[in-house]
Amino acid sequence: MRLRPGLRVLRRSGTEVQVGTDPRWAVRLTDLTTSEVGALLELDDPTRAASPRPRSGAGSGLADVAPLLTAARLTATGDGRRAEGPASADAAVWSLLLPDGDGAALVRARSTRTVGVVGLGPTGLGVAVTLAAAGVGRVLFDDDRPVRSSDVGVGGYRWGDVGTRRDVVAARVLRDAAPRVSVEGAVVPDLLVVVEHGAADPARSAVLVGSGVPHLSVVVREADTVVGPLVDPGHGPCLRCLDLHRADADPVWPTLVAQLVGAPGRPDRPEVGVVAGVGAALAAAVALTVLDGTARPRAGTTYEVGLPDAVPRVREWAVHPDCGCTALPVVGRVPVPTT
Ligand SMILES: [Zn+2]
């Protein structure tokens, strides 16, 4: 018998032990013998992570309590192989969250997945390195602009990187965090994360919907960053739907969008560190739920992360009746031009 990785075992009294601390699964075992308490506390031994020692119920002091732990779904049923590196934390937590308790298998499955990241400012690089560290096997980039001094910090750019192409530096940053990650290959991504400044480019949005590739929009604005919506073409609102809603509120919106996205050579605004950090983590979390299939974000949800507090604020958007995107036939996925 093995406990699911990451579970704490805590003594409550001489005859009572608590397994787990999260109210979603924590249990108390009462009326225990001294040997049962000792055997259970031994399961909390952190060295088990480095050298798992499965204990059988019989003869271990756990014969009576093992069935209780299994009934409470606190015992692991996977093959016991453990992930290494930063993704091991994901594996441990997902072993608690998944019905089969095999968080390591979920992390291993990420190694077959590909995510494209367009726009490698601090937010985009933060998304990319978080996904690579979480075990995503291939992360592709699109941003050959040079690293600026304002890019240094969150995400991983250093002062010495200033002036070097962002995609070149990003490859190094990702390999430093996840040596096995691939940053090359001509494959259609499972998900595209598009980080833009000012507003989402309507022309790109139209291409993305036509491609059939799920894409997550991230827009860095003057004082906040909008994470979302996740667009699964044909299902729920697309980025054009959002623009149509904005135009309903302000008929001049298309004129403003054209200026926000149509300024070739105009440098992006610097990205505020705390907003970039929260926005990148939020975008990476959404991406992983898509890749893992663990929880699909509600269609049309955006998270606005802004100063002064950087606490995400949720907005819900509906399909716009004039867009027609949900009436389009799904024609399969084709390569997505990212520029
Ligand atoms: Zn639409």
Boltz pocket constraint, residues with backbone or C-beta under 6 A from the ligand:
constraints:
  - pocket:
      binder: B
      contacts: [[A, 236], [A, 237], [A, 238], [A, 239], [A, 240], [A, 241], [A, 242], [A, 319], [A, 320], [A, 323], [A, 324], [A, 325], [A, 326]]
      max_distance: 6.0
